């Protein structure tokens, strides 16, 4: 075994987070100079690793402002012949300046930000693009300069923003707030870790360098419930994690559901001793199960808001998460001088999306995952993002976002009991990617593989040991798929839907007064938009004076609930809670041995995936722009098939075609399938062969005894929709062409793409010839290679299960022949672990 342990791998600095942010203000003598663009291009910092911009996108003021100076500047930028870069002009809509009412204005601002953000992407902007925002003369509203910051932060893997301002005072060049006061971005906010979108400012004032110190990171302490005496009521497991040198508290509460909620409330109350304004966000399933409303009720704050939204990847878009009422509540919190705390209760989509709202509004973020994917994958990334979605068609995944870290990640372990089979498979799909990507990182060979990762040793591990807990995965799936369990969960969700229907028209915001206490104590609050009167009818409530907001003066929207409906609602909530208690009891009736297996599986996979992320994010690449792009392994085609599948789900629903549960593939499942396809591409290239190739493919096949990674159910759905193989391949590749890694490598021709591939053995990534070590794992691939493996997937070539045959050799059995399996999954897992570790002990694979 290699004894070489490189310096960077071993070096863990005490702190690497940025302490300040700097921006240069550059004097422009004539804002309509014939060389204006060239001057801006030359003085704006280039993207790291690049010495030039590839294009210029100009964002222009709304025509209704009728600003002659800004229009002259735009003409100069477009007509500058001294600059050879191609340029595209985008125009802000009139609604960007016409609204004057606070809540209406916030909605108009939100729509403007994302409309232009989408336009930039659809017009080909990427990380090598320079965006020039042209402000206008309007001292009261800042000439729209705040749009430069808010729009500029969205495409989080790209865009360098230069602001051309007309302001006559410098003001704060590192803080921008919208006129409504709802949206703002402050470079000094520690949750942003020093990431600020505006890289240079140009205008009539003298040159000046502005620096802002970043505030102290104040996370929510979990110490009260770590290593404490009362382990019976509050058994907890901390998971160490850092990002950008900052500690992100992650904790799993393994006690009863009610005690978990009590612990969460206690920690938040201790942190916000002056009080806070909780805004709980939940998707449809979590809402139906009662998780979101239970959290809000448990917090016992005098003010709060419960926000529900549609679930699923096709709704991971800005139109699903921005509402007048949500922004009104944030405005109310600000007026009350209470910190708005957004709590994301549910899966990773909810955490990513409502987390972006937190980033845009400066609210504190707390994530409460109810799926392992949210816990160990989504929360361990600073990126919070929407996808680019048009008419339920995902054009590009996770492309509109920002970097923003939560103050706490708090997992209530009993919420994992309501996982679906798809959720569980999604978790191991991402884990299979990680195991193949990192392998045995705590070995000498592993250290050599990742010698350029600063401080990686602190969190390095043998990530392949997850396979040794495959028995716990099987036990969990057997519980999830049990007919009694499924029937009980379905009944609970149906009751939750009845509650939601009854609550339509009920109160969306709350205040602690006697008239509301009884209703709040038994019912979740109304979903967004369900108030009995339209928002426009009560938007006029003044929130400018917090002293006016007492229980007598607040005019809530009237409720439509009759006394009979209220009684029915109370009975349904009670029934749901009783059924949830029975559901959990059913799990514990499995017996200590099976429950322990499941807990060991979940504990191991959560700890190892979090540690894997920390290897890269703790010190080396917290913004996932360079080295940590490795975590996009298998995501290029994975995102593509996920997007196309979601489009087909939408089409099936429109045509009344039933979608079998096994045909619904979540993000992590699509990644798991794409791991097989990436392995096949490497094998076709001759860089991953023999035992190395077989072990690479075995990770996914090991976890496929329940068919979670079979393509056949998708193929059957496609056939019912009369989708051809050619349409499927082209649909996936269309998404690949907008992949968020575009712009990192200059592809030799349009038929090339950027991807990552494994070579020789699990844990060793193929490196490019790029001298920039931070991009060395990005390689150019031919679209034809991707097309080939997609066609093979269409033919269900990769629908296999790992087995050990009678001769003691690793074998892959077709999924339809799983009745012929010889060995248990635990035997295969142990074989796989020993075989992979044997390769590391023996050095490189020939």
C-alpha positions in Angstrom: 0.0 0.0 0.0 1.3 3.5 -0.8 2.6 5.4 2.1 2.5 8.8 0.3 0.3 11.2 2.2 0.4 14.6 0.5 0.6 17.9 2.4 -2.7 19.5 1.4 -4.6 16.3 2.3 -3.2 16.5 5.9 -3.5 20.3 6.4 -6.6 21.4 8.3 -6.4 25.2 8.9 -8.2 26.5 11.9 -10.2 28.9 9.8 -10.4 29.4 6.0 -13.6 31.4 5.8 -13.4 34.8 4.2 -13.2 37.6 6.8 -14.1 40.5 4.5 -15.5 41.3 1.1 -14.0 43.9 -1.2 -15.4 45.7 -4.3 -13.8 48.4 -6.4 -15.7 51.5 -7.5 -14.2 52.7 -10.8 -14.6 56.3 -12.0 -16.1 56.6 -15.6 -15.6 60.0 -17.1 -18.2 59.5 -19.8 -20.9 56.9 -19.4 -21.6 57.1 -23.2 -17.9 56.7 -24.2 -17.3 54.7 -27.4 -15.0 52.5 -25.4 -17.2 52.1 -22.3 -17.6 48.3 -22.6 -13.9 47.7 -23.2 -13.2 49.7 -20.0 -15.7 47.7 -18.0 -14.3 44.4 -19.3 -10.7 45.3 -18.6 -11.4 46.4 -15.0 -13.8 43.7 -13.9 -12.2 40.6 -12.3 -12.3 37.5 -14.5 -13.7 34.1 -13.4 -11.2 32.0 -11.6 -9.2 29.9 -14.0 -10.1 32.0 -17.0 -8.3 35.0 -18.5 -11.2 36.4 -20.5 -15.0 36.6 -20.7 -16.8 34.8 -23.5 -19.8 37.1 -23.8 -21.5 40.2 -22.4 -25.1 40.4 -21.3 -26.5 43.8 -20.7 -29.5 44.4 -18.3 -31.3 47.6 -19.2 -33.8 49.7 -17.2 -37.6 49.5 -18.0 -38.5 51.8 -20.9 -41.1 53.5 -18.6 -38.3 55.2 -16.6 -37.4 57.2 -19.7 -33.9 57.8 -18.6 -31.9 59.3 -21.5 -28.5 58.8 -19.8 -29.0 55.1 -19.2 -30.3 54.7 -22.8 -27.1 56.5 -24.1 -25.0 54.1 -22.0 -26.7 51.1 -23.4 -26.2 52.3 -26.9 -22.5 52.8 -26.1 -22.1 49.3 -24.6 -23.8 47.7 -27.6 -21.9 49.8 -30.2 -18.4 49.6 -28.6 -16.4 48.3 -31.6 -13.2 48.1 -29.6 -14.6 45.1 -27.8 -15.1 41.9 -29.9 -17.2 40.0 -27.4 -20.7 39.0 -28.5 -23.4 40.8 -26.5 -27.1 40.3 -25.6 -29.5 42.9 -24.2 -32.2 42.2 -21.6 -34.8 44.7 -20.7 -36.4 44.9 -17.2 -40.2 44.9 -17.4 -42.3 47.9 -16.4 -43.5 46.2 -13.2 -40.0 46.6 -11.8 -40.8 50.2 -11.0 -44.6 50.7 -11.2 -45.6 49.0 -7.9 -45.6 51.2 -4.8 -47.5 49.1 -2.3 -45.1 47.1 -0.1 -46.5 43.6 -0.6 -47.5 44.1 -4.3 -44.0 45.6 -4.9 -42.3 42.6 -3.3 -44.2 40.3 -5.7 -43.3 42.5 -8.7 -39.7 42.6 -7.6 -39.6 38.8 -7.2 -41.1 38.2 -10.6 -38.7 40.7 -12.2 -35.6 39.0 -10.6 -36.5 35.5 -11.9 -37.8 36.6 -15.3 -34.5 38.2 -16.1 -32.5 35.4 -14.4 -34.2 32.8 -16.6 -33.7 35.0 -19.7 -29.9 35.1 -19.0 -29.7 31.4 -18.9 -32.0 30.8 -22.0 -29.8 33.2 -23.9 -26.7 31.2 -23.1 -25.1 33.0 -20.2 -22.6 30.9 -18.2 -19.8 31.3 -15.7 -17.6 33.0 -18.4 -20.3 35.6 -19.1 -20.0 39.3 -17.9 -23.3 40.8 -17.0 -23.4 44.6 -17.1 -26.3 46.1 -15.1 -27.3 49.6 -16.2 -28.9 51.6 -13.4 -31.0 54.7 -13.8 -31.5 58.0 -12.1 -33.8 57.5 -9.2 -32.3 58.5 -5.8 -35.4 57.3 -3.8 -35.3 53.8 -5.2 -31.6 53.5 -5.8 -31.9 53.4 -9.6 -32.8 49.7 -9.5 -29.2 48.9 -8.4 -30.4 46.2 -6.0 -31.6 44.2 -9.1 -27.9 43.8 -10.1 -27.2 42.0 -6.8 -30.3 39.9 -6.6 -30.3 38.8 -10.3 -26.5 38.4 -10.3 -26.5 35.8 -7.5 -28.9 33.5 -9.2 -26.9 31.4 -11.7 -24.7 30.2 -8.9 -22.1 28.5 -11.0 -21.5 31.5 -13.2 -21.9 35.1 -14.1 -19.7 38.0 -13.1 -21.7 41.2 -12.5 -20.5 44.8 -13.1 -22.8 47.6 -12.0 -23.0 50.8 -14.0 -24.7 53.2 -11.5 -25.9 56.7 -11.6 -26.0 57.2 -7.9 -24.4 60.5 -6.7 -23.3 59.0 -3.4 -21.3 55.8 -2.8 -23.7 54.6 0.0 -23.1 51.0 0.9 -21.8 49.2 -2.2 -21.9 45.9 -0.4 -25.5 46.0 0.8 -28.6 46.2 -1.5 -32.2 46.2 -0.4 -35.3 46.3 -2.6 -37.8 49.2 -2.2 -40.3 46.8 -0.6 -37.7 46.0 2.1 -38.5 42.3 1.7 -35.4 41.4 -0.4 -31.9 42.3 0.5 -28.3 41.0 0.2 -25.6 41.9 2.7 -22.0 40.9 2.0 -21.4 41.0 5.7 -23.9 38.2 6.4 -21.9 35.2 7.6 -24.4 32.8 6.2 -23.2 33.9 2.7 -19.6 33.0 3.6 -18.2 36.0 1.6 -19.9 35.2 -1.7 -21.1 38.5 -3.3 -22.3 38.8 -6.9 -21.2 42.3 -7.8 -17.5 42.2 -8.7 -17.1 45.8 -9.8 -19.0 49.1 -9.8 -18.6 51.9 -12.4 -20.0 55.4 -12.2 -19.3 59.2 -12.0 -17.7 59.3 -8.6 -13.9 59.0 -7.9 -12.2 55.6 -7.7 -12.7 53.9 -4.3 -12.1 50.5 -2.8 -14.8 49.4 -0.4 -14.3 46.6 2.1 -16.9 45.1 4.5 -16.0 42.8 7.4 -18.1 39.6 7.6 -20.0 39.2 10.8 -19.4 36.4 13.3 -21.1 33.1 12.4 -23.8 32.5 15.1 -25.2 29.1 14.7 -27.8 27.5 17.0 -26.1 25.6 19.7 -26.9 21.9 20.2 -24.7 21.5 23.2 -27.7 21.3 25.6 -28.7 18.0 24.0 -25.3 16.5 23.3 -23.6 14.2 25.9 -26.2 15.1 28.5 -27.6 13.0 31.3 -31.2 12.5 30.1 -30.4 10.1 27.2 -33.7 8.3 27.7 -35.9 11.2 26.8 -33.5 12.9 24.5 -31.1 10.4 22.9 -29.2 12.4 20.3 -26.5 11.9 17.7 -24.3 14.8 16.6 -22.8 14.6 13.1 -19.6 16.7 12.7 -19.7 19.0 9.6 -17.9 22.1 8.5 -18.3 24.3 5.4 -15.9 27.1 4.6 -14.3 26.6 8.0 -17.6 27.3 9.7 -19.3 24.7 11.9 -22.8 23.7 10.8 -24.6 22.0 13.7 -26.2 18.8 12.5 -28.1 16.6 15.0 -30.3 13.6 15.0 -32.9 13.2 17.8 -33.6 9.5 18.3 -36.2 9.9 21.0 -39.9 10.0 20.7 -41.5 12.4 18.1 -43.0 14.6 20.8 -39.7 14.8 22.7 -37.9 15.7 19.5 -40.2 18.6 18.9 -39.7 19.7 22.5 -35.9 19.7 22.1 -36.2 21.7 18.9 -38.4 24.3 20.5 -36.0 24.5 23.5 -32.9 25.1 21.3 -34.6 27.8 19.2 -36.0 29.6 22.3 -32.6 29.6 23.9 -31.0 31.1 20.8 -33.6 33.7 20.1 -34.1 35.0 23.7 -36.0 38.1 22.4 -38.4 35.9 20.4 -38.6 35.1 16.7 -41.1 34.8 13.9 -41.2 31.2 12.6 -42.2 30.5 9.0 -42.6 26.8 8.5 -42.5 25.4 4.9 -43.8 22.0 4.0 -44.7 20.2 0.8 -47.9 18.3 0.2 -46.9 14.9 1.7 -45.3 16.4 4.9 -48.3 18.6 5.3 -50.7 15.7 5.0 -48.6 13.7 7.6 -48.9 16.7 9.9 -45.1 17.3 10.3 -45.1 20.9 9.3 -48.1 22.0 11.5 -46.7 20.0 14.4 -43.4 21.9 14.2 -45.1 25.3 14.2 -47.4 24.4 17.1 -44.5 23.0 19.1 -42.5 26.2 18.8 -45.1 28.1 20.8 -44.3 31.6 19.4 -46.9 34.4 19.5 -46.5 34.9 15.7 -45.9 32.5 12.9 -46.9 31.4 9.5 -47.4 28.0 7.8 -46.5 27.9 4.1 -47.4 24.9 2.0 -46.6 24.3 -1.6 -46.7 21.6 -4.4 -44.2 18.8 -4.2 -41.9 17.3 -6.8 -39.1 18.2 -9.1 -41.4 19.7 -11.7 -42.5 22.2 -9.1 -38.9 23.1 -8.1 -39.4 26.5 -9.6 -39.8 30.1 -8.5 -43.4 30.3 -9.3 -44.2 27.6 -6.7 -42.5 29.3 -3.8 -43.1 33.1 -4.2 -46.5 34.4 -3.0 -47.9 37.7 -1.8 -48.8 36.2 1.5 -45.4 34.7 2.2 -43.7 38.1 1.5 -46.4 39.9 3.6 -45.4 37.6 6.6 -41.7 38.4 6.1 -42.5 42.1 6.0 -44.6 41.7 9.1 -41.8 40.0 10.9 -39.4 42.8 10.0 -41.9 45.4 11.2 -42.2 43.6 14.5 -38.4 43.6 14.7 -38.6 39.8 15.1 -36.0 37.7 13.2 -37.9 35.7 10.5 -36.8 32.1 10.9 -37.7 29.9 7.9 -37.9 26.2 8.9 -37.8 23.8 6.0 -39.7 20.7 7.1 -39.6 17.9 4.5 -37.4 16.7 1.6 -34.5 18.2 -0.2 -36.5 20.0 -2.8 -38.3 22.0 -0.1 -35.0 22.7 1.7 -33.3 23.9 -1.5 -36.2 26.1 -2.6 -37.4 27.7 0.6 -33.7 28.0 1.5 -33.3 30.3 -1.6 -36.2 32.4 -0.3 -34.3 32.7 3.0 -31.1 33.8 1.0 -33.0 36.4 -0.9 -34.7 37.9 2.2 -31.9 37.5 4.7 -34.1 35.3 7.0 -32.4 32.7 9.2 -32.7 29.2 7.9 -33.3 26.0 9.9 -33.6 22.7 8.1 -35.7 19.8 9.5 -35.2 16.9 7.1 -37.8 14.1 6.9 -35.8 12.1 4.3 -32.1 11.0 4.4 -31.5 12.7 1.1 -32.4 16.0 2.6 -30.4 15.3 5.7 -27.1 14.0 4.2 -27.2 15.5 0.8 -29.2 18.8 0.5 -28.4 20.3 3.9 -24.6 19.6 3.4 -24.5 22.0 0.5 -24.5 25.8 0.8 -26.3 26.0 -2.6 -30.0 26.7 -2.5 -31.6 26.6 -5.9 -34.6 26.4 -8.2 -34.5 24.5 -11.5 -35.3 26.2 -14.8 -38.8 24.9 -15.4 -41.2 25.9 -18.2 -44.7 24.4 -18.4 -43.6 21.6 -16.1 -40.7 20.8 -18.3 -37.3 20.9 -16.5 -34.9 22.6 -18.9 -32.0 22.6 -16.4 -31.7 21.3 -12.8 -30.6 23.5 -9.9 -29.5 26.4 -12.0 -31.0 29.5 -10.3 -29.8 29.8 -6.8 -27.5 31.3 -4.2 -25.1 30.1 -1.4 -26.6 30.3 2.1 -26.1 28.0 5.0 -28.6 27.1 7.7 -28.0 27.8 11.4 -29.2 24.3 12.4 -30.0 21.0 10.8 -32.2 19.1 13.1 -33.4 15.6 12.2 -36.3 13.9 14.0 -35.5 10.3 13.3 -39.1 9.0 13.6 -40.1 11.0 10.6 -37.9 8.7 8.5 -40.4 5.9 9.2 -42.8 7.4 6.6 -40.2 7.2 3.8 -41.3 5.8 0.5 -39.4 3.0 -1.4 -38.4 5.7 -3.9 -37.0 7.9 -1.1 -34.9 5.0 0.3 -33.5 4.1 -3.1 -32.8 7.7 -3.8 -30.6 7.8 -0.7 -28.5 4.8 -1.7 -28.3 6.0 -5.3 -26.4 9.1 -4.2 -24.4 7.0 -1.8 -23.3 4.7 -4.6 -22.1 7.8 -6.5 -20.1 8.8 -3.5 -18.6 5.4 -2.8 -17.5 5.1 -6.5 -16.2 8.7 -6.4 -14.2 8.5 -3.2 -13.7 4.8 -2.4 -11.4 4.3 0.6 -10.2 7.8 1.2 -8.5 7.2 4.5 -6.0 4.9 3.0 -2.6 5.9 1.6 -3.8 5.3 -1.9 -6.9 7.3 -1.2 -4.8 10.2 0.1 -2.8 10.2 -3.1 -6.0 10.2 -5.2 -7.1 13.5 -3.5 -3.8 15.1 -2.7 -5.1 18.5 -3.8 -8.0 18.6 -1.4 -7.1 20.9 1.5 -7.7 19.3 4.9 -9.4 16.2 3.5 -8.0 13.9 6.0 -10.1 15.4 8.8 -13.2 13.8 7.4 -11.7 11.0 5.2 -13.1 7.5 5.7 -13.7 4.2 4.1 -16.9 5.3 2.4 -17.4 1.8 0.9 -18.4 0.4 4.3 -21.9 1.6 3.7 -22.4 -1.6 1.7 -21.8 -3.6 4.9 -25.1 -2.3 6.2 -27.2 -3.4 3.2 -29.1 -5.7 5.5 -30.5 -2.7 7.3 -31.6 -1.3 3.9 -33.4 -4.5 3.0 -35.1 -4.5 6.4 -36.2 -0.9 6.0 -37.6 -1.6 2.5 -39.5 -4.7 3.8 -41.1 -2.5 6.4 -41.9 0.3 3.9 -43.4 -2.2 1.4 -45.5 -4.1 3.9 -49.1 -3.9 2.9 -50.3 -3.1 6.4 -47.8 -0.2 6.6 -48.7 1.1 3.2 -52.4 1.0 4.0 -51.9 2.8 7.3 -49.7 5.5 5.7 -52.3 6.0 2.9 -55.1 6.4 5.5 -53.0 9.0 7.4 -52.3 11.0 4.2 -56.0 10.8 3.2 -57.0 12.3 6.5 -54.3 14.9 6.1 -55.9 15.9 2.7 -59.3 16.1 4.4 -57.8 18.4 7.0 -56.2 20.6 4.3 -59.6 20.8 2.4 -61.4 21.9 5.6 -58.7 24.4 6.4 -59.1 26.1 3.1 -60.3 29.6 4.1 -58.9 29.2 7.6 -56.3 31.6 9.1 -52.9 31.6 7.6 -51.2 33.9 10.1 -51.6 33.6 13.9 -51.4 35.7 17.0 -51.5 34.4 20.5 -55.0 35.5 21.6 -57.8 33.5 23.3 -59.9 33.4 20.2 -57.3 31.5 18.3 -55.6 29.3 20.9 -58.0 26.4 20.7 -58.0 26.2 17.0 -54.2 26.4 16.7 -53.7 23.7 19.3 -55.6 21.1 17.2 -55.2 22.1 13.6 -52.4 22.8 11.2 -52.7 26.3 9.7 -54.1 27.0 6.3 -52.1 26.4 3.2 -50.9 29.4 1.3 -53.5 31.1 -0.8 -56.4 29.5 1.1 -57.7 32.6 2.9 -61.4 33.2 2.6 -60.8 36.7 1.1 -58.3 37.5 -1.5 -55.0 39.0 -0.4 -55.8 42.2 -2.2 -58.6 42.7 0.2 -56.4 42.8 3.2 -53.0 43.7 1.8 -53.6 47.2 2.9 -52.9 46.3 6.6 -50.2 48.7 7.7 -47.2 47.0 9.2 -45.1 50.2 9.6 -45.8 50.5 13.3 -45.2 47.5 15.3 -47.1 49.0 18.3 -50.3 48.8 16.3 -50.0 45.0 16.0 -51.9 43.8 19.1 -54.6 41.2 19.3 -57.3 43.8 19.1 -56.0 45.8 16.1 -54.9 43.0 13.7 -57.6 42.4 11.1 -57.2 38.7 10.1 -59.1 37.4 7.1 -62.4 35.9 8.3 -62.7 32.2 8.7 -65.4 30.2 6.8 -65.3 27.4 9.4 -68.6 26.8 11.1 -68.8 25.3 14.6 -69.6 21.9 12.9 -66.6 22.2 10.6 -64.4 23.1 13.5 -65.5 20.1 15.5 -64.9 17.9 12.4 -61.4 19.4 12.0 -60.5 18.7 15.7 -61.7 15.1 15.3 -59.6 14.6 12.1 -56.5 16.1 13.7 -56.9 13.8 16.7 -57.5 10.8 14.5 -54.3 11.5 12.5 -52.2 11.8 15.6 -53.6 8.5 16.9 -52.9 6.8 13.7 -49.3 8.2 13.6 -48.8 6.8 17.1 -50.0 3.4 15.9 -47.8 3.6 12.8 -44.7 4.2 14.9 -45.6 1.4 17.3 -45.9 -0.9 14.3 -42.3 -0.1 13.4 -41.0 -0.9 16.9 -42.9 -4.1 16.9 -40.4 -5.4 14.3 -38.2 -6.2 17.3 -34.9 -4.9 18.6 -32.8 -6.8 16.0 -34.5 -5.4 13.0 -34.9 -1.9 14.4 -31.2 -1.9 15.3 -30.3 -3.0 11.7 -32.3 -0.1 10.3 -30.9 2.4 12.7 -27.3 1.2 11.9 -27.9 1.6 8.2 -29.3 5.1 8.5 -26.6 6.2 11.0 -23.8 4.9 8.8 -25.1 6.3 5.5 -25.8 9.7 7.0 -22.5 10.0 8.8 -20.4 8.8 5.8 -22.1 11.0 3.2 -21.9 14.0 5.4 -18.2 13.2 6.0 -17.6 12.8 2.2 -19.1 16.3 1.6 -17.0 17.8 4.4 -13.8 16.5 2.8 -14.3 19.1 0.1 -16.5 21.7 1.6 -14.9 22.2 5.0 -11.9 24.0 3.6 -11.2 23.5 -0.1 -14.3 24.4 -2.0 -17.4 25.5 0.0 -19.1 27.0 -3.1 -18.8 23.7 -5.1 -17.3 25.5 -8.1 -14.1 23.6 -8.5 -12.9 20.5 -6.7 -16.3 19.7 -5.2 -17.7 19.5 -8.7 -16.8 15.9 -8.3 -20.1 15.5 -6.4 -21.8 16.0 -9.8 -20.5 12.6 -10.8 -23.3 10.8 -12.6 -25.5 13.9 -12.4 -25.0 15.0 -16.0 -27.1 12.2 -17.4 -28.9 11.7 -14.1 -30.4 15.2 -14.3 -31.3 14.6 -17.9 -33.3 11.4 -17.4 -34.9 12.9 -14.2 -36.0 16.0 -16.1 -37.4 13.9 -19.0 -39.1 11.5 -16.7 -40.8 14.3 -14.8 -42.1 15.7 -18.1 -43.6 12.3 -18.9 -45.3 12.1 -15.5 -46.9 15.4 -16.3 -48.0 14.2 -19.7 -49.4 11.0 -18.2 -51.5 12.9 -15.7 -52.9 15.1 -18.4 -53.9 12.0 -20.4 -55.3 10.1 -17.4 -52.7 7.4 -17.7 -51.9 5.8 -14.3 -48.3 6.1 -13.2 -47.2 2.9 -11.3 -45.2 3.8 -8.1 -42.2 1.8 -9.4 -42.0 4.1 -12.4 -41.6 7.2 -10.3 -37.8 7.8 -10.1 -36.6 10.5 -7.7 -33.4 12.4 -8.1 -31.1 10.0 -6.3 -32.6 7.0 -8.2 -31.8 8.7 -11.5 -28.2 9.4 -10.2 -27.9 5.7 -9.3 -29.0 4.6 -12.7 -26.6 7.2 -14.2 -23.7 5.7 -12.2 -24.2 2.5 -14.2 -24.2 4.5 -17.5 -21.1 6.5 -16.5 -19.4 3.2 -15.7 -20.4 1.8 -19.1 -18.9 4.9 -20.8 -15.6 4.5 -19.0 -15.7 0.8 -19.9 -16.3 1.7 -23.6 -13.3 4.0 -23.5 -11.1 1.3 -22.0 -10.3 3.2 -18.9 -12.4 1.1 -16.5 -12.2 -2.6 -17.1 -11.9 -6.0 -15.4 -12.4 -6.2 -11.7 -12.4 -2.4 -11.4 -15.4 -2.1 -13.7 -17.3 -5.0 -12.2 -17.0 -3.6 -8.7 -18.0 -0.1 -9.9 -21.2 -1.5 -11.3 -21.8 -3.7 -8.3 -22.5 -0.8 -5.9 -25.9 0.0 -7.5 -26.7 -3.7 -8.3 -26.2 -4.6 -4.6 -29.1 -2.2 -3.6 -31.4 -3.2 -6.5 -33.1 -6.3 -5.0 -36.3 -4.2 -4.7 -36.0 -2.9 -8.3 -35.5 0.8 -7.3 -32.9 1.2 -10.1 -34.6 -0.8 -12.8 -35.3 1.2 -16.0 -38.0 -1.2 -17.1 -40.9 0.6 -15.2 -39.9 3.8 -16.9 -39.7 2.1 -20.3 -43.2 0.8 -19.8 -44.5 4.2 -19.0 -42.7 5.7 -22.0 -44.3 3.0 -24.2 -47.8 3.8 -22.9 -47.1 7.5 -23.9 -45.8 6.3 -27.3 -42.4 7.8 -26.6 -39.8 6.4 -28.9 -36.2 5.6 -28.0 -35.0 8.5 -30.2 -37.3 10.9 -28.4 -36.1 9.8 -25.0 -32.4 10.1 -25.9 -32.9 13.5 -27.5 -35.0 14.7 -24.5 -32.2 13.7 -22.1 -29.5 15.2 -24.1 -31.4 18.5 -24.5 -31.1 18.9 -20.7 -27.4 17.9 -20.8 -26.7 20.7 -23.2 -27.9 23.1 -20.5 -25.9 21.4 -17.7 -24.7 23.7 -15.0 -21.1 22.6 -15.5 -21.1 24.3 -19.0 -18.5 27.0 -19.3 -15.9 25.4 -17.2 -14.2 23.7 -20.1 -14.0 25.1 -23.6 -15.4 22.1 -25.5 -13.8 21.6 -28.9 -17.1 21.5 -30.7 -20.9 21.6 -29.9 -21.2 17.8 -29.9 -18.9 17.7 -26.8 -20.1 17.9 -23.2 -18.4 18.2 -19.8 -18.7 15.2 -17.4 -16.7 13.1 -14.9 -15.7 9.5 -15.3 -14.1 6.8 -13.1 -10.9 5.1 -14.2 -9.2 1.8 -13.1 -11.2 1.3 -9.9 -13.8 2.8 -7.6 -12.5 6.0 -6.0 -10.2 7.0 -8.8 -11.5 9.7 -11.1 -10.3 10.3 -14.7 -8.3 13.5 -14.9 -8.1 15.9 -17.8 -5.0 17.5 -19.2 -6.0 20.9 -17.8 -3.2 22.3 -15.8 -5.6 23.9 -13.4 -5.8 21.4 -10.6 -9.2 22.6 -9.6 -10.7 21.5 -12.9 -8.7 18.4 -13.4 -11.6 16.1 -12.8 -13.8 17.6 -15.5 -13.3 15.8 -18.8 -14.7 16.3 -22.3 -17.1 13.6 -23.4 -18.7 13.0 -26.8 -22.5 13.3 -27.0 -22.4 10.1 -29.0 -21.0 8.2 -26.0 -23.9 9.5 -23.9 -26.4 8.6 -26.6 -25.0 5.1 -26.8 -25.5 4.3 -23.1 -28.9 5.9 -23.0 -30.0 3.5 -25.8 -28.6 0.6 -23.8 -30.6 1.8 -20.8 -33.7 1.9 -22.9 -33.2 -1.8 -23.7 -32.9 -2.4 -19.9 -29.4 -3.7 -20.2 -28.5 -2.3 -16.7 -31.5 -3.9 -14.8 -29.4 -6.3 -12.7 -28.9 -7.5 -9.2 -25.6 -8.4 -7.6 -25.1 -12.0 -6.4 -22.3 -14.4 -5.4 -22.7 -17.6 -7.5 -22.0 -21.2 -6.5 -18.4 -20.8 -7.6 -17.9 -17.9 -5.1 -17.7 -15.3 -7.8 -19.4 -12.0 -8.2 -22.3 -12.3 -10.7 -25.0 -10.0 -12.0 -28.4 -11.6 -12.4 -31.2 -10.0 -14.5 -33.9 -8.4 -12.3 -36.6 -10.5 -13.7 -34.6 -13.6 -12.5 -34.1 -12.5 -8.9 -35.8 -15.7 -7.8 -32.6 -17.5 -8.8 -30.3 -15.5 -6.5 -27.9 -17.7 -4.5 -26.6 -15.4 -1.8 -28.0 -12.8 0.6 -27.5 -9.1 0.0 -25.4 -9.0 3.2 -23.1 -11.7 1.8 -22.7 -9.7 -1.4 -22.1 -6.5 0.6 -19.3 -8.1 2.6 -17.8 -9.5 -0.6 -17.9 -6.2 -2.3 -16.3 -4.3 0.6 -13.5 -6.8 0.9 -12.9 -6.8 -2.9 -12.7 -3.0 -3.1 -10.4 -2.7 -0.1 -8.3 -5.5 -1.6 -7.7 -3.3 -4.6 -6.5 -0.5 -2.3 -4.2 -2.8 -0.4 -2.8 -4.1 -3.6 -2.3 -0.6 -5.1 -3.5 0.3 -8.6 -5.5 -1.9 -10.8 -3.7 -2.8 -14.0 
